[in-house]
């Protein structure tokens, strides 16, 4: 039985979920209607045609990325909280972020998080060119880290694999280093460690 209480937000939520899981190519009005248990005409009534729907998903993604807010007591923890939130949101929305980029709205999407960083950098005493350099260093680090993660996620199986390459000789006769490098990385820990070190040096903490 078709749904009778379908809302615009229901349609957008379902469309965003499809894009996040399968990419924009998988988003058709017929598939979306099937996901929602409604008629295709109902989808058109709520959001217009497919291009209008994609435009709204892009606008919604820009708004969501603008909702990043700092938490924590000191400037180091607050900047780190922004970086973590930005990484998480970028990781969770690769296809939607790509759609934003294709429409030339990447800079607009990142602006609110950058402004949040500026406030924290100002509070930590950084101004002018020094604050600008710190901001860009943090943003390049976060975005670059996500790109490396995405590349590792999507890369084919490697042969020999990382664990096969790191023996004691390759690690400069450091057995503990060889064992550590042969183990899979912990992205959460690595991101926290590198971001904390970067931000601490920029803030000179």
MDTraj code that builds the backbone (N, CA, C; nanometers):
import mdtraj as md
import numpy as np

residues = "UNK UNK UNK UNK UNK UNK UNK UNK UNK UNK UNK UNK UNK UNK UNK UNK UNK UNK UNK UNK UNK UNK UNK UNK UNK UNK UNK UNK UNK UNK UNK UNK UNK UNK UNK UNK UNK UNK UNK UNK UNK UNK UNK UNK UNK UNK UNK UNK UNK UNK UNK UNK UNK UNK UNK UNK UNK UNK UNK UNK UNK UNK UNK UNK UNK UNK UNK UNK UNK UNK UNK UNK UNK UNK UNK UNK UNK UNK UNK UNK UNK UNK UNK UNK UNK UNK UNK UNK UNK UNK UNK UNK UNK UNK UNK UNK UNK UNK UNK UNK UNK UNK UNK UNK UNK UNK UNK UNK UNK UNK UNK UNK UNK UNK UNK UNK UNK UNK UNK UNK UNK UNK UNK UNK UNK UNK UNK UNK UNK UNK UNK UNK UNK UNK UNK UNK UNK UNK UNK UNK UNK UNK UNK UNK UNK UNK UNK UNK UNK UNK UNK UNK UNK UNK UNK UNK UNK UNK UNK UNK UNK UNK UNK UNK UNK UNK UNK UNK UNK UNK UNK UNK UNK UNK UNK UNK UNK UNK UNK UNK UNK UNK UNK UNK UNK UNK UNK UNK UNK UNK UNK UNK UNK UNK UNK UNK UNK UNK UNK UNK UNK UNK UNK UNK UNK".split()
xyz = np.array([
    [0.0847, -0.1195, 0.0000],
    [0.0000, 0.0000, 0.0000],
    [0.0884, 0.1247, 0.0000],
    [0.0595, 0.2237, -0.0856],
    [0.1402, 0.3450, -0.0885],
    [0.1334, 0.4206, 0.0431],
    [0.2452, 0.4890, 0.0738],
    [0.2467, 0.5711, 0.1942],
    [0.1574, 0.6923, 0.1739],
    [0.0909, 0.7350, 0.2791],
    [0.0006, 0.8512, 0.2677],
    [0.0553, 0.9731, 0.3401],
    [0.1568, 0.9540, 0.4263],
    [0.2080, 1.0663, 0.5046],
    [0.3496, 1.1034, 0.4631],
    [0.3830, 1.0785, 0.3385],
    [0.5172, 1.1071, 0.2889],
    [0.5443, 1.2573, 0.2926],
    [0.6653, 1.2937, 0.3386],
    [0.7038, 1.4348, 0.3433],
    [0.8251, 1.4581, 0.2537],
    [0.8522, 1.5851, 0.2291],
    [0.9691, 1.6215, 0.1498],
    [1.0974, 1.5718, 0.2165],
    [1.1033, 1.5836, 0.3494],
    [1.2218, 1.5366, 0.4205],
    [1.2380, 1.3853, 0.4078],
    [1.1285, 1.3123, 0.4067],
    [1.1363, 1.1675, 0.3865],
    [1.2036, 1.1368, 0.2528],
    [1.1618, 1.2089, 0.1497],
    [1.2165, 1.1866, 0.0155],
    [1.3653, 1.2201, 0.0131],
    [1.4021, 1.3329, 0.0721],
    [1.5420, 1.3744, 0.0726],
    [1.6281, 1.2785, 0.1547],
    [1.5752, 1.2323, 0.2676],
    [1.6496, 1.1362, 0.3504],
    [1.6766, 1.0072, 0.2723],
    [1.5740, 0.9569, 0.2060],
    [1.5890, 0.8324, 0.1302],
    [1.6829, 0.8521, 0.0116],
    [1.6724, 0.9652, -0.0559],
    [1.7603, 0.9936, -0.1698],
    [1.9052, 1.0051, -0.1247],
    [1.9277, 1.0742, -0.0132],
    [2.0636, 1.0890, 0.0390],
    [2.1216, 0.9530, 0.0772],
    [2.0390, 0.8668, 0.1362],
    [2.0864, 0.7337, 0.1749],
    [2.1268, 0.6521, 0.0527],
    [2.0482, 0.6612, -0.0545],
    [2.0826, 0.5895, -0.1775],
    [2.2140, 0.6393, -0.2361],
    [2.2305, 0.7701, -0.2395],
    [2.3536, 0.8270, -0.2954],
    [2.4728, 0.7897, -0.2092],
    [2.4567, 0.7949, -0.0770],
    [2.5676, 0.7617, 0.0119],
    [2.6101, 0.6162, -0.0040],
    [2.5145, 0.5281, -0.0280],
    [2.5450, 0.3857, -0.0386],
    [2.5968, 0.3469, -0.1767],
    [2.5347, 0.4027, -0.2820],
    [2.5581, 0.3510, -0.4171],
    [2.6070, 0.4542, -0.5179],
    [2.6061, 0.5818, -0.4790],
    [2.6472, 0.6857, -0.5729],
    [2.5284, 0.7465, -0.6456],
    [2.5471, 0.8656, -0.7039],
    [2.4347, 0.9348, -0.7686],
    [2.3779, 0.8613, -0.8885],
    [2.4595, 0.7784, -0.9558],
    [2.4090, 0.7062, -1.0732],
    [2.2961, 0.6105, -1.0354],
    [2.2979, 0.5633, -0.9116],
    [2.1956, 0.4677, -0.8673],
    [2.0645, 0.5352, -0.8308],
    [2.0649, 0.6682, -0.8241],
    [1.9446, 0.7396, -0.7812],
    [1.8535, 0.7655, -0.9005],
    [1.7489, 0.6868, -0.9095],
    [1.6443, 0.7105, -1.0094],
    [1.5137, 0.7351, -0.9354],
    [1.4239, 0.8048, -1.0012],
    [1.2966, 0.8338, -0.9361],
    [1.2175, 0.7055, -0.9101],
    [1.2300, 0.6101, -1.0004],
    [1.1590, 0.4834, -0.9822],
    [1.2153, 0.4058, -0.8625],
    [1.3490, 0.4014, -0.8505],
    [1.4099, 0.3303, -0.7384],
    [1.3770, 0.3998, -0.6071],
    [1.3792, 0.5320, -0.6089],
    [1.3474, 0.6080, -0.4882],
    [1.2034, 0.5832, -0.4458],
    [1.1133, 0.5813, -0.5422],
    [0.9729, 0.5546, -0.5105],
    [0.9558, 0.4155, -0.4506],
    [1.0302, 0.3178, -0.5060],
    [1.0217, 0.1813, -0.4530],
    [1.0743, 0.1759, -0.3097],
    [1.1831, 0.2484, -0.2829],
    [1.2388, 0.2518, -0.1471],
    [1.1379, 0.3085, -0.0476],
    [1.0617, 0.4065, -0.0921],
    [0.9675, 0.4743, -0.0036],
    [0.8284, 0.4111, -0.0056],
    [0.8081, 0.3152, -0.0940],
    [0.6769, 0.2512, -0.1034],
    [0.5684, 0.3449, -0.1513],
    [0.6020, 0.4295, -0.2489],
    [0.5052, 0.5263, -0.2990],
    [0.5113, 0.5302, -0.4510],
    [0.4278, 0.6125, -0.5109],
    [0.4251, 0.6253, -0.6561],
    [0.5300, 0.7263, -0.7019],
    [0.5810, 0.7076, -0.8241],
    [0.6792, 0.8003, -0.8801],
    [0.6229, 0.9415, -0.8857],
    [0.4960, 0.9536, -0.9155],
    [0.4344, 1.0865, -0.9230],
    [0.4410, 1.1600, -0.7897],
    [0.4364, 1.0840, -0.6803],
    [0.4460, 1.1457, -0.5484],
    [0.5850, 1.2051, -0.5275],
    [0.6877, 1.1360, -0.5770],
    [0.8248, 1.1865, -0.5656],
    [0.8370, 1.3188, -0.6415],
    [0.7860, 1.3212, -0.7623],
    [0.7909, 1.4444, -0.8431],
    [0.7165, 1.5587, -0.7736],
    [0.6067, 1.5266, -0.7104],
    [0.5273, 1.6304, -0.6442],
    [0.6050, 1.6932, -0.5289],
    [0.6803, 1.6115, -0.4590],
    [0.7538, 1.6611, -0.3417],
    [0.8821, 1.7347, -0.3782],
    [0.9560, 1.6857, -0.4789],
    [1.0906, 1.7417, -0.5034],
    [1.1145, 1.7837, -0.6482],
    [1.0182, 1.7721, -0.7345],
    [1.0419, 1.8073, -0.8735],
    [1.1123, 1.6945, -0.9469],
    [1.1873, 1.7294, -1.0528],
    [1.2532, 1.6264, -1.1316],
    [1.3847, 1.5824, -1.0665],
    [1.4522, 1.4903, -1.1303],
    [1.5738, 1.4339, -1.0717],
    [1.6820, 1.5400, -1.0535],
    [1.6966, 1.6300, -1.1489],
    [1.7991, 1.7337, -1.1382],
    [1.7702, 1.8268, -1.0206],
    [1.6440, 1.8584, -0.9995],
    [1.6066, 1.9406, -0.8846],
    [1.6364, 1.8679, -0.7542],
    [1.6122, 1.7376, -0.7538],
    [1.6407, 1.6565, -0.6357],
    [1.7906, 1.6567, -0.6060],
    [1.8739, 1.6389, -0.7085],
    [2.0185, 1.6401, -0.6885],
    [2.0658, 1.7764, -0.6383],
    [2.0074, 1.8827, -0.6935],
    [2.0432, 2.0177, -0.6473],
    [2.0112, 2.0344, -0.4991],
    [1.8978, 1.9817, -0.4564],
    [1.8585, 1.9940, -0.3160],
    [1.9502, 1.9098, -0.2265],
    [1.9917, 1.7928, -0.2743],
    [2.0849, 1.7111, -0.1967],
    [2.2190, 1.7819, -0.1799],
    [2.2632, 1.8502, -0.2846],
    [2.3872, 1.9268, -0.2768],
    [2.3717, 2.0392, -0.1742],
    [2.2614, 2.1143, -0.1833],
    [2.2383, 2.2245, -0.0891],
    [2.2301, 2.1724, 0.0541],
    [2.1679, 2.0586, 0.0711],
    [2.1556, 1.9997, 0.2053],
    [2.2918, 1.9576, 0.2594],
    [2.3761, 1.9010, 0.1734],
    [2.5104, 1.8605, 0.2151],
    [2.5921, 1.9818, 0.2576],
    [2.5812, 2.0909, 0.1821],
    [2.6514, 2.2140, 0.2183],
    [2.6057, 2.2619, 0.3557],
    [2.4754, 2.2562, 0.3807],
    [2.4235, 2.2984, 0.5120],
    [2.4744, 2.2077, 0.6232],
    [2.4738, 2.0762, 0.5986],
    [2.5191, 1.9816, 0.7013],
    [2.6662, 2.0035, 0.7348],
    [2.7477, 2.0273, 0.6340],
    [2.8898, 2.0499, 0.6582],
    [2.9125, 2.1810, 0.7329],
    [2.8151, 2.2704, 0.7256],
    [2.8254, 2.3969, 0.7972],
    [2.7853, 2.3880, 0.9426],
    [2.7390, 2.2707, 0.9852],
    [2.6901, 2.2553, 1.1227],
    [2.8003, 2.2145, 1.2198],
    [2.9250, 2.2106, 1.1744],
    [3.0360, 2.1705, 1.2608],
    [3.0594, 2.2765, 1.3684],
    [3.0650, 2.2331, 1.4926],
    [3.0874, 2.3256, 1.6042],
    [3.1932, 2.2668, 1.6958],
    [3.2797, 2.3512, 1.7544],
    [3.3858, 2.3006, 1.8410],
    [3.3337, 2.2560, 1.9773],
    [3.4106, 2.1694, 2.0406],
    [3.3827, 2.1292, 2.1783],
    [3.5164, 2.1115, 2.2493],
    [3.5132, 2.1165, 2.3806],
    [3.6360, 2.1032, 2.4578],
    [3.6704, 2.2323, 2.5296],
    [3.7691, 2.2251, 2.6172],
    [3.8022, 2.3404, 2.7007],
    [3.9084, 2.4296, 2.6387],
    [4.0244, 2.3754, 2.6070],
    [4.1338, 2.4568, 2.5565],
    [4.1342, 2.4655, 2.4051],
    [4.2150, 2.5558, 2.3481],
    [4.2186, 2.5739, 2.2026],
    [4.2626, 2.4488, 2.1280],
    [4.3564, 2.3736, 2.1839],
    [4.4015, 2.2517, 2.1169],
    [4.2873, 2.1528, 2.1022],
    [4.2152, 2.1259, 2.2101],
    [4.1046, 2.0304, 2.2049],
    [3.9915, 2.0808, 2.1164],
    [3.9673, 2.2104, 2.1154],
    [3.8573, 2.2645, 2.0353],
    [3.8895, 2.2587, 1.8859],
    [4.0112, 2.2904, 1.8502],
    [4.0509, 2.2783, 1.7096],
    [4.0492, 2.1317, 1.6681],
    [4.0990, 2.0455, 1.7536],
    [4.0983, 1.9024, 1.7240],
    [3.9560, 1.8508, 1.7056],
    [3.8612, 1.9010, 1.7833],
    [3.7220, 1.8563, 1.7701],
    [3.6644, 1.8968, 1.6344],
    [3.6999, 2.0149, 1.5857],
    [3.6536, 2.0582, 1.4530],
    [3.7125, 1.9677, 1.3453],
    [3.8416, 1.9401, 1.3556],
    [3.9081, 1.8547, 1.2568],
    [3.8469, 1.7150, 1.2545],
    [3.8206, 1.6598, 1.3729],
    [3.7593, 1.5264, 1.3804],
    [3.6213, 1.5251, 1.3172],
    [3.5410, 1.6267, 1.3482],
    [3.4048, 1.6327, 1.2933],
    [3.4086, 1.6466, 1.1419],
    [3.4983, 1.7297, 1.0924],
    [3.5078, 1.7481, 0.9479],
    [3.5499, 1.6180, 0.8791],
    [3.6487, 1.5504, 0.9357],
    [3.6915, 1.4225, 0.8770],
    [3.5762, 1.3227, 0.8758],
    [3.5041, 1.3121, 0.9871],
    [3.3938, 1.2165, 0.9959],
    [3.2861, 1.2468, 0.8913],
    [3.2528, 1.3735, 0.8763],
    [3.1470, 1.4092, 0.7811],
    [3.1918, 1.3871, 0.6367],
    [3.3182, 1.4139, 0.6087],
    [3.3704, 1.3874, 0.4747],
    [3.3734, 1.2374, 0.4466],
    [3.4129, 1.1594, 0.5473],
    [3.4180, 1.0138, 0.5305],
    [3.2792, 0.9548, 0.5088],
    [3.1794, 1.0104, 0.5766],
    [3.0440, 0.9554, 0.5711],
    [2.9700, 0.9892, 0.4420],
    [3.0182, 1.0894, 0.3650],
    [2.9426, 1.1408, 0.2512],
    [3.0251, 1.1516, 0.1230],
    [3.1046, 1.0531, 0.0862],
    [3.1942, 1.0733, -0.0283],
    [3.1227, 1.1085, -0.1579],
    [3.0125, 1.0392, -0.1862],
    [2.9416, 1.0664, -0.3116],
    [2.8738, 1.2037, -0.3089],
    [2.8175, 1.2392, -0.1953],
    [2.7523, 1.3693, -0.1838],
    [2.8557, 1.4819, -0.1908],
    [2.9714, 1.4624, -0.1282],
    [3.0776, 1.5617, -0.1344],
    [3.1250, 1.5777, -0.2782],
    [3.1358, 1.4676, -0.3508],
    [3.1764, 1.4740, -0.4915],
    [3.0752, 1.5541, -0.5734],
    [2.9468, 1.5387, -0.5440],
    [2.8440, 1.6159, -0.6144],
    [2.8581, 1.7646, -0.5854],
    [2.8884, 1.7983, -0.4606],
    [2.9110, 1.9387, -0.4252],
    [3.0294, 1.9933, -0.5043],
    [3.1363, 1.9149, -0.5115],
    [3.2568, 1.9578, -0.5823],
    [3.2290, 1.9790, -0.7309],
    [3.1529, 1.8882, -0.7897],
    [3.1212, 1.8983, -0.9325],
    [3.0413, 2.0237, -0.9650],
    [2.9672, 2.0748, -0.8686],
    [2.8881, 2.1959, -0.8907],
    [2.9636, 2.3226, -0.8499],
    [3.0915, 2.3085, -0.8174],
    [3.1735, 2.4245, -0.7868],
    [3.1421, 2.4908, -0.6540],
    [3.0925, 2.4121, -0.5564],
    [3.0519, 2.4698, -0.4283],
    [3.1401, 2.4223, -0.3120],
    [3.2564, 2.3664, -0.3441],
    [3.3424, 2.3124, -0.2392],
    [3.3868, 2.4195, -0.1409],
    [3.4316, 2.5337, -0.1927],
    [3.4800, 2.6394, -0.1034],
    [3.3681, 2.6907, -0.0128],
    [3.2485, 2.7056, -0.0689],
    [3.1332, 2.7483, 0.0107],
    [3.1027, 2.6456, 0.1183],
    [3.1138, 2.5180, 0.0847],
    [3.0845, 2.4112, 0.1803],
    [3.1818, 2.4130, 0.2977],
    [3.3089, 2.4403, 0.2708],
    [3.4101, 2.4380, 0.3760],
    [3.4149, 2.5667, 0.4589],
    [3.3524, 2.6724, 0.4093],
    [3.3663, 2.8023, 0.4758],
    [3.3227, 2.8022, 0.6225],
    [3.2062, 2.7465, 0.6603],
    [3.1667, 2.7518, 0.8022],
    [3.2668, 2.6838, 0.8949],
    [3.3193, 2.5680, 0.8562],
    [3.4188, 2.5002, 0.9392],
    [3.5461, 2.5836, 0.9481],
    [3.5826, 2.6474, 0.8387],
    [3.7008, 2.7329, 0.8397],
    [3.6795, 2.8533, 0.9312],
    [3.5591, 2.9089, 0.9275],
    [3.5296, 3.0224, 1.0161],
    [3.5327, 2.9795, 1.1628],
    [3.4864, 2.8572, 1.1904],
    [3.4947, 2.8049, 1.3269],
    [3.6409, 2.7910, 1.3692],
    [3.7248, 2.7462, 1.2776],
    [3.8673, 2.7358, 1.3068],
    [3.9287, 2.8737, 1.3308],
    [3.8883, 2.9724, 1.2503],
    [3.9411, 3.1080, 1.2665],
    [3.9118, 3.1601, 1.4072],
    [3.7901, 3.1376, 1.4551],
    [3.7552, 3.1855, 1.5895],
    [3.8456, 3.1220, 1.6942],
    [3.8730, 2.9925, 1.6791],
    [3.9589, 2.9240, 1.7763],
    [4.1034, 2.9720, 1.7647],
    [4.1481, 2.9942, 1.6427],
    [4.2850, 3.0425, 1.6225],
    [4.3015, 3.1831, 1.6796],
    [4.1998, 3.2678, 1.6601],
    [4.2036, 3.4021, 1.7190],
    [4.2086, 3.3935, 1.8720],
    [4.1273, 3.3066, 1.9281],
    [4.1261, 3.2922, 2.0734],
    [4.2611, 3.2430, 2.1255],
    [4.3332, 3.1686, 2.0413],
    [4.4643, 3.1179, 2.0812],
    [4.5751, 3.2200, 2.0552],
    [4.5376, 3.3371, 2.0001],
    [4.6347, 3.4438, 1.9811],
    [4.6950, 3.4531, 1.8426],
    [4.6478, 3.3709, 1.7486],
    [4.7009, 3.3769, 1.6128],
    [4.6200, 3.4769, 1.5309],
    [4.6905, 3.5601, 1.4555],
    [4.6256, 3.6616, 1.3726],
    [4.6943, 3.6695, 1.2368],
    [4.6259, 3.7340, 1.1443],
    [4.6846, 3.7654, 1.0156],
    [4.7373, 3.6455, 0.9396],
    [4.8569, 3.6624, 0.8791],
    [4.9151, 3.5582, 0.7940],
    [4.9423, 3.4305, 0.8724],
    [4.9772, 3.4449, 0.9997],
    [5.0043, 3.3260, 1.0807],
    [4.8777, 3.2433, 1.1002],
    [4.7652, 3.3097, 1.1245],
    [4.6376, 3.2390, 1.1385],
    [4.5963, 3.1751, 1.0065],
    [4.6191, 3.2459, 0.8955],
    [4.5849, 3.1923, 0.7641],
    [4.6656, 3.0660, 0.7340],
    [4.7951, 3.0699, 0.7658],
    [4.8796, 2.9537, 0.7422],
    [4.8354, 2.8354, 0.8283],
    [4.8012, 2.8625, 0.9533],
    [4.7545, 2.7560, 1.0423],
    [4.6247, 2.6958, 0.9903],
    [4.5322, 2.7817, 0.9499],
    [4.4037, 2.7352, 0.8961],
    [4.4254, 2.6431, 0.7771],
    [4.5078, 2.6863, 0.6831],
    [4.5295, 2.6067, 0.5623],
    [4.6038, 2.4775, 0.5929],
    [4.6968, 2.4829, 0.6859],
    [4.7681, 2.3605, 0.7229],
    [4.6716, 2.2570, 0.7799],
    [4.5812, 2.3007, 0.8657],
    [4.4840, 2.2088, 0.9261],
    [4.3895, 2.1534, 0.8207],
    [4.3387, 2.2395, 0.7327],
    [4.2462, 2.1950, 0.6288],
    [4.3137, 2.0990, 0.5312],
    [4.4357, 2.1301, 0.4892],
    [4.5074, 2.0402, 0.3986],
    [4.5307, 1.9048, 0.4658],
    [4.5616, 1.9074, 0.5932],
    [4.5852, 1.7828, 0.6662],
    [4.4578, 1.6984, 0.6716],
    [4.3464, 1.7602, 0.7106],
    [4.2207, 1.6852, 0.7234],
    [4.1780, 1.6280, 0.5886],
    [4.1740, 1.7133, 0.4871],
    [4.1273, 1.6685, 0.3552],
    [4.2226, 1.5661, 0.2962],
    [4.3539, 1.5895, 0.3097],
    [4.4516, 1.4934, 0.2593],
    [4.4408, 1.3591, 0.3289],
    [4.4187, 1.3607, 0.4586],
    [4.4040, 1.2363, 0.5342],
    [4.2839, 1.1571, 0.4825],
    [4.1726, 1.2264, 0.4596],
    [4.0522, 1.1597, 0.4093],
    [4.0771, 1.1014, 0.2710],
    [4.1465, 1.1748, 0.1854],
    [4.1756, 1.1244, 0.0508],
    [4.2623, 0.9991, 0.0560],
    [4.3604, 0.9969, 0.1457],
    [4.4436, 0.8774, 0.1609],
    [4.3585, 0.7601, 0.2109],
    [4.2716, 0.7860, 0.3072],
    [4.1830, 0.6805, 0.3572],
    [4.0949, 0.6253, 0.2456],
    [4.0372, 0.7155, 0.1670],
    [3.9508, 0.6723, 0.0570],
    [4.0288, 0.5896, -0.0445],
    [4.1504, 0.6314, -0.0733],
    [4.2331, 0.5588, -0.1691],
    [4.2658, 0.4191, -0.1168],
    [4.2961, 0.4095, 0.0122],
    [4.3246, 0.2781, 0.0704],
    [4.2007, 0.1897, 0.0705],
    [4.0860, 0.2493, 0.0976],
    [3.9612, 0.1726, 0.0994],
    [3.9286, 0.1145, -0.0387],
    [3.9599, 0.1916, -0.1423],
    [3.9183, 0.1548, -0.2780],
    [4.0252, 0.0804, -0.3560],
    [4.1460, 0.0731, -0.3036],
    [4.2546, 0.0119, -0.3796],
    [4.2367, -0.1397, -0.3863],
    [4.2832, -0.2019, -0.4942],
    [4.2733, -0.3484, -0.5028],
    [4.3657, -0.4145, -0.4020],
    [4.3439, -0.5421, -0.3803],
    [4.4300, -0.6180, -0.2891],
    [4.5743, -0.6129, -0.3384],
    [4.6641, -0.5882, -0.2455],
    [4.8045, -0.5729, -0.2809],
    [4.8795, -0.7042, -0.2600],
    [4.9688, -0.7356, -0.3530],
    [5.0501, -0.8550, -0.3405],
    [5.1913, -0.8240, -0.3918],
    [5.2899, -0.8194, -0.3036],
    [5.2817, -0.8525, -0.1612],
    [5.2096, -0.7445, -0.0822],
    [5.1481, -0.7841, 0.0251],
    [5.0766, -0.6910, 0.1112],
    [5.1739, -0.6230, 0.2066],
    [5.1236, -0.5196, 0.2744],
    [5.2072, -0.4419, 0.3647],
    [5.2734, -0.5299, 0.4702],
    [5.1968, -0.6232, 0.5251],
    [5.2518, -0.7085, 0.6312],
    [5.3601, -0.8028, 0.5787],
    [5.3584, -0.8272, 0.4466],
    [5.4604, -0.9145, 0.3884],
    [5.5914, -0.8415, 0.3628],
    [5.5862, -0.7094, 0.3520],
    [5.7038, -0.6314, 0.3150],
    [5.7899, -0.5914, 0.4335],
    [5.7257, -0.5738, 0.5492],
    [5.7999, -0.5212, 0.6636],
    [5.8574, -0.6339, 0.7484],
    [5.9792, -0.6734, 0.7138],
    [6.0533, -0.7651, 0.8008],
    [6.1603, -0.6845, 0.8743],
    [6.2369, -0.7511, 0.9548],
    [6.3357, -0.6807, 1.0380],
    [6.4371, -0.6057, 0.9536],
    [6.4805, -0.6668, 0.8425],
    [6.5800, -0.6006, 0.7574],
    [6.5228, -0.4743, 0.6948],
    [6.3996, -0.4828, 0.6449],
    [6.3375, -0.3658, 0.5807],
    [6.3159, -0.2530, 0.6797],
    [6.3008, -0.2857, 0.8075],
    [6.2768, -0.1852, 0.9111],
    [6.4055, -0.1409, 0.9790],
    [6.5183, -0.1593, 0.9114],
    [6.6441, -0.1128, 0.9684],
    [6.6865, -0.1919, 1.0899],
    [6.6550, -0.3229, 1.0883],
    [6.6900, -0.4137, 1.1984],
    [6.6292, -0.3674, 1.3319],
    [6.5061, -0.3200, 1.3214],
    [6.4288, -0.2789, 1.4394],
    [6.3066, -0.3706, 1.4455],
    [6.3141, -0.4832, 1.5177],
    [6.2029, -0.5799, 1.5175],
    [6.0704, -0.5207, 1.5630],
    [6.0729, -0.4340, 1.6642],
    [5.9479, -0.3745, 1.7122],
    [5.8850, -0.2865, 1.6047],
    [5.9686, -0.2122, 1.5321],
    [5.9178, -0.1296, 1.4225],
    [5.8600, -0.2167, 1.3124],
    [5.9280, -0.3261, 1.2803],
    [5.8791, -0.4175, 1.1768],
    [5.7418, -0.4722, 1.2138],
    [5.7262, -0.5131, 1.3391],
    [5.5967, -0.5664, 1.3834],
    [5.4886, -0.4591, 1.3760],
    [5.5215, -0.3376, 1.4174],
    [5.4228, -0.2294, 1.4169],
    [5.3804, -0.1945, 1.2752],
    [5.4764, -0.1907, 1.1823],
    [5.4436, -0.1551, 1.0444],
    [5.3743, -0.2690, 0.9703],
    [5.3938, -0.3901, 1.0149],
    [5.3253, -0.5036, 0.9530],
    [5.1796, -0.5135, 0.9968],
    [5.1480, -0.4503, 1.1100],
    [5.0092, -0.4506, 1.1590],
    [4.9289, -0.3449, 1.0839],
    [4.7981, -0.3655, 1.0664],
    [4.7165, -0.2635, 0.9991],
    [4.7126, -0.1354, 1.0803],
    [4.7118, -0.0208, 1.0122],
    [4.7081, 0.1058, 1.0859],
    [4.5736, 0.1270, 1.1544],
    [4.5761, 0.2051, 1.2589],
    [4.4546, 0.2460, 1.3295],
    [4.4255, 0.3902, 1.2867],
    [4.3368, 0.4117, 1.1888],
    [4.3162, 0.5469, 1.1361],
    [4.2728, 0.6481, 1.2406],
    [4.1881, 0.6062, 1.3353],
    [4.1410, 0.7001, 1.4365],
    [4.2569, 0.7497, 1.5227],
    [4.3377, 0.6555, 1.5669],
    [4.4519, 0.6926, 1.6511],
    [4.5527, 0.7755, 1.5715],
    [4.5784, 0.7348, 1.4480],
    [4.6750, 0.8062, 1.3652],
    [4.6285, 0.9487, 1.3371],
    [4.4986, 0.9642, 1.3102],
    [4.4474, 1.0983, 1.2835],
    [4.4598, 1.1862, 1.4076],
    [4.4241, 1.1308, 1.5219],
    [4.4341, 1.2084, 1.6458],
    [4.5788, 1.2469, 1.6748],
    [4.6700, 1.1512, 1.6587],
    [4.8106, 1.1774, 1.6878],
    [4.8677, 1.2848, 1.5960],
    [4.8445, 1.2697, 1.4662],
    [4.9024, 1.3647, 1.3707],
    [4.8371, 1.5018, 1.3807],
    [4.7059, 1.5049, 1.4015],
    [4.6372, 1.6333, 1.4099],
    [4.6761, 1.7068, 1.5373],
    [4.6840, 1.6337, 1.6466],
    [4.7242, 1.6959, 1.7728],
    [4.8667, 1.7527, 1.7621],
    [4.9567, 1.6775, 1.6991],
    [5.0944, 1.7246, 1.6839],
    [5.0987, 1.8489, 1.5957],
    [5.0227, 1.8463, 1.4850],
    [5.0212, 1.9613, 1.3937],
    [4.9640, 2.0845, 1.4622],
    [4.8466, 2.0690, 1.5230],
    [4.7814, 2.1844, 1.5852],
    [4.8644, 2.2350, 1.7020],
    [4.9205, 2.1449, 1.7800],
    [5.0044, 2.1868, 1.8918],
    [5.1226, 2.2693, 1.8457],
    [5.1846, 2.2291, 1.7345],
    [5.2987, 2.3058, 1.6838],
    [5.2542, 2.4404, 1.6274],
    [5.1389, 2.4433, 1.5645],
    [5.0889, 2.5699, 1.5087],
    [5.0523, 2.6675, 1.6192],
    [4.9945, 2.6133, 1.7270],
    [4.9577, 2.6986, 1.8410],
    [5.0749, 2.7189, 1.9374],
    [5.1825, 2.6431, 1.9113],
    [5.3020, 2.6470, 1.9968],
    [5.2692, 2.6111, 2.1413],
    [5.1928, 2.5011, 2.1523],
    [5.1563, 2.4502, 2.2852],
    [5.2558, 2.3421, 2.3259],
])
top = md.Topology()
chain = top.add_chain()
for i, resn in enumerate(residues, 1):
    res = top.add_residue(resn, chain, resSeq=i)
    for name in ("N", "CA", "C"):
        top.add_atom(name, md.element.get_by_symbol(name[0]), res)
traj = md.Trajectory(xyz[None], top)
